[in-house]
Amino acid sequence: MFNIRKVSRRTFLYTGAVVAAGAALSTDGFVESNDPHVVRREIPLKRLPRSFDGFTIAHISDFHYEHHFSVLPIRKAVEMVNDLRPDLIALTGDFITVPIFDRARFLRKSAETAIPCAALLSQLQAPKYAILGNHDAMANPPLIVHSLQDHGIPVLRNRCVSIERGNGRVWLAGIDDLLRGAPRMDQTLKGIPRDEATILLAHEPDFADHAAFFSIDLQLSGHSHGGQVWIPGIGAPWLPPMSRKYPRGLYRVKDLTLYTNMGIGTIRAPIRLNCPPEVTLITLRSQST
């Protein structure tokens, strides 16, 4: 006989998560997955040159392109970003989705979806840079990199570029995927003067605990999808590795500022609940005197 007194708090929470996931399968959960929202954040950086005060970055992530469900939110996100007219666009990985079953057989087919995804993202009307996510790194990274770069989207894999404005300069660095790639922080930050502001693109947000030991001012990440299902008072029933500590929004990790974007696409099921697709507009603020 079932004894209600023996129901643990964890069991209760997981049961609630299952109920909420069922709710997400409803029409509301499907509609939310197609309705990107703009999230605006002002982020002050101590080392940001005064000439970069007011510099805007549109941050989008986790596209998981496929022909039926993710095309619509990606198109909407592209239109929203162009309407925002940012100075720079950061794309933090997972352009494709690796299949659960028969991975070896369908891996190349899934990687090829990077081509139409890149074609959509090429419509973004500002300088843009990308990194790879864990799904990209698990599939066919050279094909995905070529797809993006052939559409005018440079991919930063353990390398950096300088961005100049007026008489100031900041650095944009991108590290290869932490879970499935070949990340090298020494190569990623090579050539960056230690006294100059640095923005790191890293797919997995929990890498911030390691990145905080380097001379990095801001880390932009994705990976988590915000859980896709978020239960008020409980959180996400499930989060992928390296996104369980910093799953969504703005964080401070020692001297590092981290922002985790909730992504555009979905994985395994085209549903979201309290996790709308996100276009983040970040306005940088200088604290220099």
C-alpha positions, 0 to 999 in steps of 0.5 A: 500500500502506498504510504504518503509519509514516505514520499521524499521531497525529491520524489515530489519535485520530480512528480511535479516536473513530470506533470509540468512537462505534460502541460508543456505538451499542450498547445501553449507549450508548442506556441511558446516555442515559436515566440521569441522574446527580446531580453535587454541587459545593460552590463558594466565592464570595468575595463571597457574603453569609453569609446565602447560605452553603449556598444550593443551585442545581440546574443542568440544561441542553440538553433537546432535547425530542422525543417519543421519546428525550428525554422519559424523561431529562427526566422523570427529571431533574425528579424528581431535582431535586425530590427534591434540594429546591434553593433555585433552579433554573437552566435553561441553554438548548436546549429544542428541536432545530433540524433539519439539513435543510429548516430553513426548512420545519420550523423552526416545528415544531421550535420548537413542541416547546418547549411540551411541554418547558416543561410538563414543566419546569413540574413543577420545585418551586422558583423557576426561571429560564431562558436560551435556547441556540443552537438556541432562538435559531435557531428561533423565540425569541418562541414559545419564550420565551412557552412557558416563561413561560406555564408559570411559567419566566421567561426572562432575555434580557440582563437580571438579577434579584435574589435575597434571603435574610436580609439578603443579596442576590445577582444572577442574570443571563442573557445571550442566546445568544452564537452565534445571539442578540443578546447584550448584556453592558451590558444583562445587568448593568445595575443590578447594584452592582459589589460584589455577588455575580453569577451569570451564565447563559450557554449557551456555556461558552467565553464565560467568557474574556470574562465574566471581565473583568466583575464576575461570580463564577460562570458556569453553562453547558451547550451541549457535552453533554460531547461525548455521546461521551467517550473516556478519554485522548482526550476528545470526538471533536467539540464544538460551537463555544464549548465546546471549551475548557471542555467539562465540569465545574468551571473557574477562569477568572481570578477567575471560577468556571465550571461546564459541565453535560453536559446532559439530552438528545441531538442527532442520535443518542440516544446517550451514552458516558461522558457521562451526562445530568447534574443538577448540585446546586451548594452555594454557600459564603461566604468573607466574614468 
